[in-house]
Amino acid sequence: MRPDTILRRLVLVLLITTPFILFHKLWAHIFPKPVDLVLLQNIRDAEPPCRRCTAPPLQFENLNKVEEQVVNITEKHQEHQFKIDPVPDDRERPEQKATTNNTANSDVIDLKCIFDMLTKPWKRNETTFRHFRETLDALTNTREMIVLTKNNCKLNEEMEYSVQSNIKYPVTEEIYDALPKTSPFARKSYGVCSIIGGSGIINNSGCGEQIDKSDFVIRCNMPPLELHAKDAGRKTDVTTANNVAVLGGRYSGLARKYDQQRLLSDVQQYSGYLWVPIFSVKSGTMYTLRAYRAMKREPSEQIKMIFAHPKHQIDVQAFWEKVGIQSRATTGAHMVASAISLCEEVHLYGFWPFDHVPDGRNIDFHYYDDRKIDTWAHDLSKEFLTLAKLHEQGVIRMHVQKCTS
């Protein structure tokens, strides 16, 4: 067959099929498929793994000292005082225990049983994964909404904070100018993705090489890389920075040039994107903008700051609530949900909220420092159990033991 004949036929096929494709997309937009929540309800209501024995205590530490430190640094900026949901004293603080996902009873997990379950050979369940991701995508639209862009917000639009929902803040000209036109993940799909949490269970694991072989790596809360490369790897594609705990705490609110320079020095170890929730709490907006201005002043081709869209944070929180996590989800859980949308296979390292493992070894809350955090805002035990359910059902894989070459 002559080339010009083939070309004419291809053009004819395109002319015939294109209107049908466009019509199908338009129809799906106007009349979206109802979201099937049965799978999420089944996961929520399923018996959690290993439910009838005691769980170890979580680690707690009051953050009043950290809060006071940041307030003192920024007290001359009274309009931006460090005020988030108040940290209750011991009398007001709700009891924290590693309850199961079934809130109708007081059963708690068996640490040895759960550890053994997570270290058994893992098998991916393609059907459950696809169904879970389809439901998640319908509720969160991660590819388009994980990042604040010019396409999904407007100049001067009043944005609702994801945590302090009674407060709104406008998308100022400075913020709008900092936004990409579209989400850098809008048309991306990745193969194997690894999310690196902060738990000290990753120490002495030797998982660094395995992590660095991943197609896409997400690291939570700006951990140092080189000192822990053998266990946690070096590769980064997205690094998160909590705007209160990291920018406000570790970098003292970035009010001083010294702290800004510390931040600029530290971010050079990463590549890809620094993902910051600019609209979570009001004080965090100030810290985020200070970080953005510092990075704009000394731009890097290696790392770019992107802002989390608060609607995506709210939608992901609502999604996890449907699965059974009623308390505020951690950044790690937010990244797990996002990775399920973006990746074909999701692996978790450094997700273990307990202070020891069954063989008696003590586990630091963070593998990279000895700072403990106040966990009153999160139910880490229930969140962990939910992730363990997803591991058991073949949706994600959690790594809690040493990696083999």
C-alpha positions in Angstrom: 0.0 0.0 0.0 1.3 3.4 -1.0 2.4 5.8 1.9 0.0 8.5 0.8 -2.9 6.1 0.9 -1.9 5.0 4.4 -1.7 8.6 5.5 -5.1 9.4 4.1 -6.6 6.5 5.9 -5.0 7.5 9.2 -6.4 11.1 8.8 -9.8 9.7 8.0 -9.7 7.5 11.1 -8.8 10.5 13.3 -11.5 12.6 11.7 -14.1 9.9 12.5 -12.9 9.0 16.1 -11.9 12.4 17.5 -15.5 13.7 17.9 -16.5 10.5 19.7 -13.6 10.8 22.1 -14.3 14.5 22.8 -18.0 13.7 23.3 -17.1 10.9 25.7 -14.9 13.2 27.8 -17.5 15.9 27.8 -20.2 13.4 28.9 -18.0 12.1 31.7 -17.4 15.7 32.9 -21.1 16.6 32.9 -22.3 13.3 34.3 -19.5 11.8 36.4 -19.6 8.2 37.3 -20.9 7.8 40.9 -18.1 7.2 43.4 -18.2 3.6 44.7 -17.4 3.8 48.4 -18.1 0.1 49.2 -14.4 -0.8 49.1 -13.5 2.0 51.5 -16.3 1.0 53.9 -15.1 -2.6 53.8 -11.6 -1.6 54.7 -12.9 0.6 57.4 -15.1 -2.1 58.9 -12.6 -5.0 58.4 -11.0 -6.6 61.5 -7.6 -5.0 61.9 -4.7 -7.4 61.9 -3.7 -8.8 65.3 -6.3 -7.1 67.5 -6.4 -8.7 70.9 -3.2 -8.0 72.7 -1.6 -4.9 74.2 0.3 -2.4 72.0 3.3 -0.4 73.2 2.9 3.2 74.2 3.4 5.9 71.7 6.0 8.6 72.4 4.8 12.0 73.5 6.4 15.2 74.4 4.8 18.6 75.1 5.6 21.1 72.4 5.0 24.2 74.6 8.7 24.9 74.7 9.0 24.8 70.9 5.9 27.0 70.6 7.3 29.5 73.1 10.6 29.6 71.2 8.9 30.5 67.9 6.6 33.1 69.6 9.6 34.8 71.2 11.5 35.0 67.9 8.4 36.5 66.1 6.8 38.4 69.0 7.7 41.7 67.4 5.5 40.6 64.5 2.4 40.5 66.7 0.0 40.3 63.8 1.6 36.9 62.9 2.0 35.3 66.3 2.5 31.6 66.4 -1.1 30.5 67.1 -2.4 27.1 66.0 -4.9 24.9 67.7 -3.9 25.2 71.3 -1.9 22.4 72.9 -4.0 21.2 75.8 -2.4 20.5 79.2 -2.4 17.0 80.6 -5.8 17.4 82.1 -7.3 18.3 78.8 -5.3 16.1 76.5 -7.3 13.1 75.3 -6.0 9.7 76.3 -3.7 8.3 73.6 -3.6 4.6 73.1 -3.0 2.3 70.2 -6.6 1.5 69.5 -7.7 -0.6 66.6 -9.5 0.8 63.6 -12.8 -0.5 65.2 -13.8 2.3 67.5 -16.7 0.3 68.9 -14.4 -1.7 71.2 -11.2 -1.2 73.1 -9.1 -3.9 71.5 -5.5 -3.0 70.7 -2.9 -4.5 68.5 -0.4 -7.2 69.2 3.0 -5.7 68.3 4.7 -9.0 67.6 1.8 -10.2 65.5 1.7 -7.0 63.4 5.5 -7.1 62.9 5.4 -10.7 61.8 2.5 -9.9 59.4 4.5 -7.0 57.8 7.6 -9.1 57.4 5.9 -12.1 55.6 6.2 -12.3 51.8 4.0 -9.6 50.3 1.7 -10.0 47.3 0.2 -7.2 45.3 -3.5 -7.4 44.7 -4.0 -5.7 41.3 -7.8 -5.7 41.5 -8.0 -4.1 44.9 -5.3 -1.6 44.1 -7.1 -0.5 40.9 -10.4 -0.2 42.7 -8.9 1.7 45.6 -7.1 4.1 43.3 -10.2 4.7 41.2 -12.1 5.7 44.3 -9.3 7.8 45.6 -8.9 9.6 42.3 -12.6 10.4 42.1 -12.5 12.0 45.6 -9.2 13.9 45.5 -8.1 14.4 41.8 -4.5 14.3 43.0 -2.7 14.9 39.7 -4.4 18.3 39.2 -4.9 19.3 42.8 -1.9 18.2 44.9 -0.2 21.5 43.9 -1.6 25.0 44.0 -1.5 26.3 40.4 -2.7 29.2 38.3 -5.2 26.8 36.8 -6.8 25.7 40.0 -7.0 29.0 41.9 -7.5 32.7 41.1 -5.7 35.8 42.0 -7.2 37.2 45.3 -9.3 34.1 45.8 -10.0 33.5 49.5 -8.5 30.2 50.4 -9.9 28.2 53.3 -7.2 26.8 55.6 -7.1 23.0 55.7 -6.6 22.9 59.5 -8.0 26.3 60.7 -11.1 26.0 58.6 -12.7 29.1 60.1 -9.9 31.3 58.6 -9.4 32.3 55.0 -6.5 34.0 53.4 -6.3 35.5 49.9 -4.1 34.3 47.0 -2.0 37.5 46.9 -0.1 38.7 43.9 3.1 37.4 45.4 1.7 33.9 46.0 0.0 33.8 42.6 3.2 34.8 40.8 5.0 31.9 42.5 2.6 29.3 41.2 3.2 27.1 38.1 0.5 27.3 35.5 -0.3 23.6 35.7 0.5 20.8 38.1 3.9 19.2 37.4 2.2 15.9 38.1 -0.9 16.4 35.8 0.3 14.0 33.1 2.8 11.9 35.1 2.6 8.2 36.1 5.4 6.5 37.9 6.3 2.8 38.4 7.7 2.0 41.9 7.4 4.8 44.4 8.9 4.9 47.8 7.8 7.1 50.7 10.3 7.7 53.5 8.7 8.4 56.9 10.7 9.5 59.9 10.7 6.5 62.2 13.9 5.2 63.6 13.0 1.7 62.5 14.8 2.5 59.3 18.2 2.8 61.1 20.5 -0.1 60.4 18.1 -1.4 57.8 20.5 -1.1 54.8 17.5 -0.1 52.7 19.2 2.9 51.0 20.2 1.1 47.8 16.8 -0.4 47.4 15.1 3.0 48.0 17.3 4.7 45.4 16.3 2.2 42.8 12.7 3.5 43.0 11.3 5.4 40.1 10.0 8.2 42.4 11.0 9.0 46.0 9.0 11.1 48.5 10.7 12.2 51.8 8.8 13.6 54.7 9.9 16.7 56.6 13.4 17.5 55.2 15.6 14.7 56.7 19.3 15.0 56.3 20.5 12.6 53.5 24.2 11.9 53.5 24.5 10.7 57.1 21.7 8.2 56.6 22.2 7.3 53.0 23.0 3.6 53.7 19.7 3.1 55.4 17.4 5.7 53.8 19.0 6.5 50.5 19.8 9.7 48.7 17.3 10.0 45.9 14.6 12.7 46.2 11.8 13.8 43.9 9.5 15.4 46.4 10.5 16.5 49.9 7.8 17.8 52.3 8.3 20.5 54.8 5.7 21.0 57.5 5.4 24.8 57.7 5.0 24.9 61.5 7.2 22.0 62.8 10.0 22.4 60.3 9.9 26.0 59.0 8.5 27.4 62.2 10.3 25.1 64.7 13.6 23.7 63.2 14.3 27.0 61.4 12.9 29.2 64.2 10.3 30.8 62.0 12.9 32.1 59.5 12.7 35.6 61.0 16.5 35.9 61.1 18.8 35.8 58.1 20.9 33.2 59.9 18.0 30.7 59.9 17.1 31.5 56.3 20.7 30.7 55.3 20.5 27.4 57.2 17.4 26.6 55.2 19.0 27.5 51.9 22.0 25.3 52.7 19.9 22.4 53.7 17.6 22.4 50.7 20.6 22.0 48.4 20.8 18.3 49.2 17.5 17.7 47.6 16.3 17.6 44.0 12.9 17.9 42.5 10.3 19.8 44.6 9.9 21.1 48.1 6.2 20.6 48.9 4.9 23.0 51.6 1.3 23.4 52.9 1.1 27.1 52.7 -2.6 27.2 53.7 -2.8 24.8 56.7 -2.6 27.2 59.6 -2.2 31.0 59.5 1.2 31.2 61.1 2.4 28.7 58.6 1.6 31.0 55.7 4.1 33.5 57.1 6.8 30.9 57.5 6.2 29.5 54.0 6.4 32.9 52.4 9.7 33.7 54.3 11.1 30.4 53.0 9.9 31.2 49.4 11.4 34.6 49.5 14.8 33.2 50.7 14.7 30.6 47.9 13.7 33.1 45.3 16.6 35.3 46.4 19.1 32.5 45.8 17.3 30.4 43.2 18.4 26.8 42.4 17.8 24.7 39.3 17.9 21.6 41.5 15.0 22.2 43.9 11.8 24.2 43.4 9.2 25.1 46.1 5.6 24.2 45.4 2.6 24.9 47.6 0.0 22.3 48.6 -3.5 23.1 47.6 -5.6 23.3 50.8 -8.6 21.7 49.0 -6.5 18.7 48.2 -5.5 18.4 51.8 -9.1 18.7 52.9 -10.2 16.1 50.3 -7.5 13.7 51.3 -8.5 14.1 55.0 -12.1 13.3 54.1 -10.9 10.3 52.1 -9.0 8.8 55.1 -12.0 9.5 57.3 -14.0 7.2 55.0 -11.4 4.5 55.5 -11.4 5.0 59.3 -8.9 7.6 60.3 -11.0 10.1 62.1 -8.1 12.2 63.6 -6.0 14.5 61.5 -4.0 12.6 59.0 -0.2 13.0 59.1 1.9 14.3 56.2 3.0 10.7 55.7 -0.6 9.5 55.2 -1.3 12.4 52.8 1.7 11.4 50.7 0.6 7.7 50.8 -2.8 8.7 49.3 -1.1 10.9 46.7 1.4 8.2 45.7 -1.4 5.7 45.2 -2.8 8.0 42.6 0.5 8.7 40.9 2.3 5.4 41.1 1.8 1.8 40.1 3.4 0.4 43.3 3.8 2.1 46.6 6.4 1.2 49.2 6.7 2.7 52.7 9.8 2.9 54.8 10.2 4.5 58.2 6.5 4.0 59.2 6.5 2.6 62.7 5.1 4.9 65.5 6.1 2.7 68.4 9.1 3.1 70.7 10.4 -0.5 70.3 10.1 -3.6 68.2 9.3 -7.2 69.3 13.0 -8.2 69.8 13.3 -5.4 72.5 15.2 -2.9 70.5 14.3 0.7 71.3 13.2 2.8 68.3 13.7 6.5 68.0 10.7 8.6 66.9 13.0 10.0 64.1 15.9 8.3 62.6 17.7 11.5 62.0 17.4 13.2 65.4 16.3 12.6 69.0 13.5 15.1 69.0 10.1 13.7 70.0 6.9 15.3 68.9 3.6 15.9 70.5 1.1 13.5 68.9 -2.1 14.9 70.3 -3.3 16.0 66.9 -2.9 12.6 65.4 -4.0 9.0 66.3 -0.8 7.4 65.0 -1.8 4.0 66.2 -5.1 4.0 64.2 -3.3 5.5 61.2 -0.7 2.8 61.3 -3.3 0.1 61.6 -5.1 1.4 58.5 -1.9 1.4 56.5 -1.2 -2.1 57.8 -4.7 -3.2 56.5 -3.8 -1.8 53.1 -0.5 -3.7 53.2 -2.4 -6.9 54.1 -4.8 -6.4 51.2 -2.0 -5.9 48.7 -2.5 -2.1 48.1 0.7 -0.8 49.5 3.8 -2.5 50.9 5.3 -1.5 54.3 9.0 -2.3 55.1 9.9 -2.7 58.7 12.9 -5.1 58.5 16.4 -5.1 57.0 16.6 -5.0 53.3 18.5 -7.8 51.5 20.6 -7.1 48.4 
